[in-house]
Every structure is written in C-alpha cells, then in structure tokens.
Amino acid sequence: MAALLWIAWCLLRVVPAHAHTPLLSVLALEERAPGQFIARWERTQGIQDVDAAYDLLRPTFPEHCEFTPPLLDCGAQGLSGRVGFEGLADLSSSGTIQIRWLDGSAQIVSLTGTRPHVRLSENRHDHWTLRSLSNFVRLGVTHIWLGLDHLLFVLGLLWLLDSWRPLIQTVTAFTIAHSLTLAAATLGLARVPAAPVEAVIALSIAFVAVEIAREARTGKPSSSRQRPWLVAFAFGLLHGFGFAGAMAELQIADAQRPVALLGFNLGVELGQLAFIAALLALRPLVRWLERALGVRLATAGYYALGSVAMYWFFERVAAFFPAV
C-alpha cells in the first residue's frame, strides 16, 4: 500500500518528468575584479523570467555586499560571510551556488530548503577540506532523493527480493555498476549521449515492472528474480551515466573532480540506503495490507510502476526530435 501510494504521488508529478534534480537551481558567480562578481542563472527550475527567478529564490549575500543583478560588489572584504537562497524553503527545492574566483579556482556550495544558507570563510580556496566534501555529499543525497526514476528502479528491484542475501547482492551490484560509469564519465574516460541514456533508464523501470507482473500472472519465478544482481548491475551501468549527467551540469573544475566524485557518489549511496531502509521498515505493513485487501492492490502497484516508466520513456524519446 505504501509503495502504491508513493507511485501514485509520482504519477501526479509526471508532467515535469525530468526525474533528475528537477527542483535544483544553480546560480553562477564569476569574480571579474577583487570582490566584484557577475551573476548568472545556470538553472532556475524552469522559471523563464530571470527577474522572477531572483524574486522567487531571493539570493542573499553578506551585509557588506551590494547586489544589483547581475552585479555583486563585496568590496575589500570580499565574498566572505553568509550566502544562500532565502526562497528555497518556500519552494521546497534545493540549489547550488557556483563561484569562480579571480585566480581561476572554483567552489560549489549546496543548499536545501532546510539549510538555505552557508557561511563562506577566508579559507575558501581549500577544496580538499571536509566542508567541501560535505557539499558534494549533500548534492548526491539531494540528487538521488529527487531522482524519481532511480528510486522507482530500486523499488522495483526490492519487489523481487525475498531475503537478505539476494538483497545485499543486488544492492551491491547496483552500487558497483553505477559507481563505475559515474567515475568513468566524470573523469572523461567514457562519454554517452544523455538523451538515449535517460530513455533507457525509464525502460529499465518498465522491464522490472513487466517481470513482476509476469510472475503475478503465471505464478512462476522470473529470470530477474533468479538473478536480480545481474539485472541490477546491467541497468546500474546506465544509471551511473545518468548520475554523471547531473554532475556535468555543475561544470566542476578539473582540480575539484576527484573530491566532487567521491562526495557525490557517497551522497548517492547514503540517500539510496536511506530509501531502501524506509521501504524495508514498511514491508511488514505492506504485506499485511496485501493479505487483508487481496492481490489486486499489489497488481495495481505493478501496473502503476510500468505506466510511470513508459510515460517517461515516450516523453524522453519525443525529446529526441525537434519541434515541428
């Protein structure tokens, strides 16, 4: 029942079905002279009007700074102090501020509705600190929790698992697979077009849904149930390229990529494990409801899972073709 309600909530959100951090806003700051920056929006949650984006997200900077978009002047004190987006809590979204300093170094800070501000200090150029790592960990957690397609794929896999041993094998295989392709793409060792990857990721969810529905109809174990770790590994490779696409949009400098990769991947794993733990905690209740309400409830969940996946698939395939 819990899984079915969550899928129904996803159905209500499929209109903007981008599935990868659809609520992430990105503001880039480029230092042109000491203490003086040019601001521009890299992403504004689909808000087309730049002025409206400033009004809704309400970027905030230290009190000594004067911000008249797109100019940010912090004078001799520099950009040191409290920065963030005041409007994140109202919009229930997340965001990042990308800062490129005058000396060519870069910094990325992550923000959420519950943590809309951070404090920049004078040691801002030290990118190998725990603070820098924690920023990318938060980005990874945010990405997986907003990445509905990834979560639905994990949900589908859990539907096939009945004991701890295959669960551990499957989660490990999925983790290894998407970590490999995320690292390869982030470090420039492999490149795959983003649009086909996104479409096939949607198909991976549909594949699992079909396997579950076939089992329910025939009463026979599917090939995916017999080797769930293989399914998780094969499709996990594709999901890793999807994660890499999210990192690429952050335009991370080469010097930051190792720490960014480590932090982002760790955040993805932590977010994924938290989601799995929540589903496992609810599993006894779900099974009780299934016994009480009948198998039709579970069957509706399988078909809802497949319907969401195919909606995303056709939407993403349609995006391949230019508008007529």
Beta strands, then each sheet from edge to edge (+ up, - down):
strand 1: 24-33
strand 2: 36-44
strand 3: 59-60
strand 4: 66-68
strand 5: 71-73
strand 6: 81-85
strand 7: 94-100
strand 8: 106-112
strand 9: 117-120
sheet 1: 4+ 5- 2+ 1- 7- 8+
sheet 2: 3+ 6- 9+
end
